[in-house]
Amino acid sequence: MQKIRKGDLVEVITGKDIGVRGQVLRVDPKKGRVVVEGVNIVRKHQRPQQAGRSQIQPGIIEFEAPIDLSNVMLVCPHTDEPTRVGFRTREDGVKVRVSKKSGQDID
């Protein structure tokens, strides 16, 4: 089970976008990276390419690049503050994420 999942609200705690909050768009657990909406915007110069009958337009495109998982913290939905994440097994045997700050279930 992952501590940070797609759709979670996270806050950046280090780097050039410190303090910015955004939704998680994609998580890569093998590389330990996460893509957050509106964070780590990079520009890429793209050449025109022929892909079958369609042609990719040239220009400068902007997109969110992945950042390291350790540079973000989950925002607790109860206290609206960044918090560490723990795990607990409920009485019915389901494993859930728990906010270390408030002690309440996140899921």
NUBA-348257 format. One line per 4 residues: number of its first residue (from 1); for each residue x, y, z of C-alpha. Coordinates in steps of 0.001 Angstrom, whole numbers, padded with zeros to 6 digits. Example, Ala and Ser with C-alpha at 12.3 -4.5 7.8 and 13.67 -1.06 7.14 Angstrom:
2
1 = 012300,-004500,007800; 013670,-001060,007140
***
This chain:
107
1 = 000000,000000,000000; 001279,003438,-000925; 001406,006466,001340; 000674,008876,-001533
5 = -001871,007949,-004188; -003305,009452,-007365; -005868,012142,-006528; -004409,013050,-003117
9 = -003845,016679,-002146; -000159,017196,-001351; 002079,020119,-000403; 005635,020585,-001668
13 = 008045,020850,001274; 011359,021461,-000559; 012602,022851,-003855; 011654,025822,-005978
17 = 007898,025260,-005544; 007966,025097,-001726; 004566,025603,-000112; 002563,024945,-003284
21 = -000377,022552,-002998; -001780,020426,-005801; -003478,017194,-006767; -001376,014133,-007572
25 = -001755,013290,-011261; 000539,010247,-011457; 002664,008140,-009090; 005653,006004,-010089
29 = 006417,003819,-007049; 009367,002023,-008676; 011245,005277,-009293; 009845,007004,-006191
33 = 008523,009963,-008176; 005232,011798,-008322; 003655,014278,-010762; 001726,017088,-009054
37 = -000648,019456,-010841; 000888,022929,-011277; 004265,021981,-009741; 007678,021704,-011447
41 = 006537,023152,-014775; 009199,022652,-017452; 009429,023789,-021059; 010342,021498,-023913
45 = 011204,022591,-027436; 009508,020246,-029881; 010401,019739,-033529; 007764,019049,-036159
49 = 007316,015311,-036639; 005458,013213,-039154; 003443,010473,-037432; 001571,008680,-040186
53 = -000898,011107,-041726; -000980,013415,-038751; 001766,015902,-038026; 002888,017065,-034603
57 = 003087,020842,-034459; 006423,022443,-033552; 006780,024846,-030666; 007453,025140,-026979
61 = 005291,022941,-024787; 004939,023183,-021008; 004172,020231,-018764; 004562,019018,-015180
65 = 007739,017019,-014643; 007981,014378,-011896; 009474,015296,-008526; 010801,013018,-005817
69 = 008283,011468,-003463; 010242,012676,-000439; 009698,016315,-001461; 005923,016221,-000883
73 = 003710,015669,002154; 000096,014590,002197; -002358,017268,003385; -004629,015920,006132
77 = -008285,016344,005097; -009325,016938,008720; -006766,019557,009848; -005785,020955,006409
81 = -002086,020728,007347; 000770,018633,005914; 001159,015390,007806; 003089,012162,007798
85 = 001203,008991,006940; 000982,005769,008915; -001024,002584,008544; -003501,000803,010777
89 = -005592,-002327,010389; -009239,-001853,011297; -011310,-004428,013173; -012738,-005781,009903
93 = -009197,-006502,008616; -008910,-003595,006166; -005611,-001712,006100; -006121,002079,006058
97 = -003904,005161,005955; -003792,007233,009129; -002760,010859,009654; 000065,011061,012215
101 = -000959,014629,013145; -004665,014083,013867; -004725,010294,014318; -007791,009963,012071
105 = -008251,007736,009029; -007508,009289,005639; -009329,006723,003499
***
